[in-house]
Every structure is written in structure tokens, then in C-alpha cells.
Amino acid sequence: MSAFLQHTFDGLVSGAFLALLALGLSVIFGMLRVVNFAHGAFYMLGAVGTYLLLTEFGIPFWWALLVVPLALGAFGMAVERTLVHPLARLDPLYNFLLTFGLTLVLQDLVKLRYGTTSSPYGTPSALTGTVDFGLFDFPAYRVFVLSFAVVACVAVWWLLGHTRVGMLVRAATERPELTRALGIDVGRWVTPVFGFGIALAGVAGVLAAPMRAVNPLMGADLVIVVFAVVVIGGLGSIFGSVAAGFGIGLVQAWGESYLDQWPIVAQTSVFVIMAAVLLWRPAGLFGREEAPA
């Protein structure tokens, strides 16, 4: 029983990263209808930025948790205005190719400056040790990551559902055509929302730095899983992205623990689930079906 609970907790921690990344990706897609393939690269920049702030300037983790997402959010807004926006009226494939190319550029710039060697980042001193849950002990930092991610997701949900600006953004994210038809200027929110989605990726990157080796390719494989999570939850669905993120985290943790003799099954489980969901409900579990033309 204790082993199952520990695997479950591991899955929730992994799901916390997926939920934060999928939430940002879903918000960006819902507002801009842009498949931001560079999301994993921004996640990587969050971790790299955290590492550099400590090693180059002596800025600790707690300040990095504030500074890095804000910096990446501002950078994301600049990217949207200078690169993404000019292609908005063209086929969405152009922006997909743009963000794919941006991913390669960002990864190569980090490789060029810092190489490909993974760099360790120490756990904050306040979060070393373990937390006793009775049946098992769990690293304090991972408890913090899960708690922080849950609070962040709830805060975003409250912001989008209980403030005027948030409701406008949510409406523009989940029902952009209807929002425009009501006379609301969706365009004025595009750049801030893009920056906000990038900032969420930065938060995930900062949280990942003490847990995972910091390197230029740390977001390359993860972004594929995040795309699958967004598809499963429903493109543009805020709640669906978060729920699917935690759910897939659990599935992966249980698969790696109980199907360790068949690692390929655990590794491909998320894509099998995605295929099954698309066959049953093409819009995703919580997405809205498009009305026929």
C-alpha cells in the first residue's frame, strides 16, 4: 500500500509539471490558434536562467522563482509582437514552423554558450530533507513543487473565472469567434496572453531545476508529451489541460512502476491514451465540438 501511495505521489509531482506547461500551451492556442512548439524551449530557458542567476550572480532559488518567469513573459511578448503576430493571418502551419525553428535557435544558442553537459542545481536549503506522511517519507522539495503547482493552477483558474479581465481572456481562449462577435477586442489581449503562457513555462522550468539536470535539451522530449496532454484534455480547455496533466502524470508513474518489465508500454501509454480519446471524442475530454459548417 505504501509503495502504491509513493508511486501516486511521484505521478502527481510529474503531473504538476505537465499541468503547468499544458495550461500555458492551452491558453496560447486558445487565444492565438498557434501551436507553440517552442514551449519546451522556454521551459528549458526557465531552468537555465535559474542556474545562471545562482552561478553568475549569486541570486538564490526564491528570487529566481519570481524573476525568471517575469523575464520570460516579457521575452515571450516580444516574440509574439515581432515574429508570431506578422504571420497571424497566414496558414497556422507557418507559425508552427516558426516556433519549431525558434526552438532549434534557442537550444543551439544555449549549447553554443554553455555546451551540452548537464549541470546540477542544488535543492534550496529550506526544502532539504523529507516530509513524513505516515506510511512513507517524501522529499520536501517535491512536496513543495506539487503544492506550488496546485496553488498556481487554482490561482489561474480563479483569475480566469472571477475577474473581469480573466473572464474576457477565458472567453477569448475557449470561444474566440463568439467573443469577437460580441464586439470584444480580442486582439488587445493576444500579446499579454502569449507572454502569460510563456511565463507559466518559465515557472515549470524554475521548479524543475533542482529536480532534473539542467541542459539545453531538457524540454525537447517533454514538449511532445505536453502536446499529447493538451490534445487529451481538449485544445483550448483550461480545466482539461490541468486535469489531463495530472492524470497523465499518474498513468506514467504507475506504468513505470508496475510495468517495468515492458518499458515501451509505459513510455507509449500517453500516446495510446491520446489516440483512444481522439477516436472517441475528437475535441478531447473537455474540449468543445466544433459545429459543422
ChimeraX attribute file (.defattr): number of C-alpha atoms within 10 A of each C-alpha:
attribute: neighborCount
match mode: 1-to-1
recipient: residues
	/A:1	8
	/A:2	12
	/A:3	11
	/A:4	13
	/A:5	13
	/A:6	17
	/A:7	20
	/A:8	19
	/A:9	19
	/A:10	21
	/A:11	23
	/A:12	27
	/A:13	24
	/A:14	23
	/A:15	28
	/A:16	28
	/A:17	28
	/A:18	30
	/A:19	33
	/A:20	28
	/A:21	33
	/A:22	36
	/A:23	29
	/A:24	27
	/A:25	32
	/A:26	34
	/A:27	27
	/A:28	26
	/A:29	22
	/A:30	24
	/A:31	24
	/A:32	26
	/A:33	17
	/A:34	22
	/A:35	21
	/A:36	27
	/A:37	22
	/A:38	26
	/A:39	31
	/A:40	27
	/A:41	29
	/A:42	29
	/A:43	31
	/A:44	29
	/A:45	27
	/A:46	32
	/A:47	31
	/A:48	26
	/A:49	23
	/A:50	30
	/A:51	25
	/A:52	15
	/A:53	17
	/A:54	16
	/A:55	12
	/A:56	8
	/A:57	9
	/A:58	10
	/A:59	15
	/A:60	14
	/A:61	23
	/A:62	11
	/A:63	12
	/A:64	23
	/A:65	18
	/A:66	13
	/A:67	20
	/A:68	24
	/A:69	29
	/A:70	19
	/A:71	18
	/A:72	25
	/A:73	25
	/A:74	19
	/A:75	15
	/A:76	23
	/A:77	23
	/A:78	17
	/A:79	17
	/A:80	21
	/A:81	13
	/A:82	11
	/A:83	15
	/A:84	22
	/A:85	16
	/A:86	11
	/A:87	15
	/A:88	15
	/A:89	8
	/A:90	10
	/A:91	10
	/A:92	15
	/A:93	12
	/A:94	15
	/A:95	22
	/A:96	17
	/A:97	15
	/A:98	18
	/A:99	22
	/A:100	17
	/A:101	14
	/A:102	19
	/A:103	22
	/A:104	14
	/A:105	14
	/A:106	17
	/A:107	24
	/A:108	16
	/A:109	13
	/A:110	17
	/A:111	15
	/A:112	11
	/A:113	8
	/A:114	14
	/A:115	12
	/A:116	15
	/A:117	11
	/A:118	14
	/A:119	14
	/A:120	14
	/A:121	21
	/A:122	13
	/A:123	15
	/A:124	12
	/A:125	9
	/A:126	8
	/A:127	14
	/A:128	13
	/A:129	13
	/A:130	14
	/A:131	15
	/A:132	11
	/A:133	11
	/A:134	7
	/A:135	11
	/A:136	13
	/A:137	13
	/A:138	16
	/A:139	13
	/A:140	16
	/A:141	21
	/A:142	23
	/A:143	17
	/A:144	14
	/A:145	20
	/A:146	20
	/A:147	13
	/A:148	15
	/A:149	21
	/A:150	19
	/A:151	12
	/A:152	16
	/A:153	19
	/A:154	14
	/A:155	12
	/A:156	15
	/A:157	17
	/A:158	13
	/A:159	16
	/A:160	18
	/A:161	16
	/A:162	11
	/A:163	11
	/A:164	11
	/A:165	13
	/A:166	16
	/A:167	16
	/A:168	18
	/A:169	25
	/A:170	23
	/A:171	21
	/A:172	25
	/A:173	27
	/A:174	21
	/A:175	16
	/A:176	21
	/A:177	12
	/A:178	12
	/A:179	18
	/A:180	14
	/A:181	9
	/A:182	9
	/A:183	8
	/A:184	14
	/A:185	13
	/A:186	18
	/A:187	12
	/A:188	9
	/A:189	16
	/A:190	21
	/A:191	22
	/A:192	19
	/A:193	24
	/A:194	28
	/A:195	25
	/A:196	23
	/A:197	27
	/A:198	34
	/A:199	28
	/A:200	29
	/A:201	31
	/A:202	36
	/A:203	28
	/A:204	26
	/A:205	32
	/A:206	28
	/A:207	26
	/A:208	24
	/A:209	24
	/A:210	20
	/A:211	15
	/A:212	15
	/A:213	16
	/A:214	26
	/A:215	22
	/A:216	24
	/A:217	19
	/A:218	22
	/A:219	23
	/A:220	19
	/A:221	10
	/A:222	17
	/A:223	22
	/A:224	14
	/A:225	18
	/A:226	28
	/A:227	23
	/A:228	22
	/A:229	34
	/A:230	32
	/A:231	27
	/A:232	30
	/A:233	28
	/A:234	26
	/A:235	28
	/A:236	32
	/A:237	28
	/A:238	28
	/A:239	19
	/A:240	24
	/A:241	35
	/A:242	28
	/A:243	24
	/A:244	26
	/A:245	30
	/A:246	22
	/A:247	21
	/A:248	25
	/A:249	26
	/A:250	21
	/A:251	19
	/A:252	24
	/A:253	23
	/A:254	18
	/A:255	22
	/A:256	19
	/A:257	16
	/A:258	13
	/A:259	14
	/A:260	12
	/A:261	11
	/A:262	11
	/A:263	14
	/A:264	12
	/A:265	15
	/A:266	19
	/A:267	13
	/A:268	14
	/A:269	16
	/A:270	21
	/A:271	15
	/A:272	13
	/A:273	16
	/A:274	22
	/A:275	16
	/A:276	13
	/A:277	18
	/A:278	16
	/A:279	11
	/A:280	11
	/A:281	16
	/A:282	19
	/A:283	20
	/A:284	25
	/A:285	22
	/A:286	20
	/A:287	22
	/A:288	16
	/A:289	11
	/A:290	8
	/A:291	5
	/A:292	4
	/A:293	3
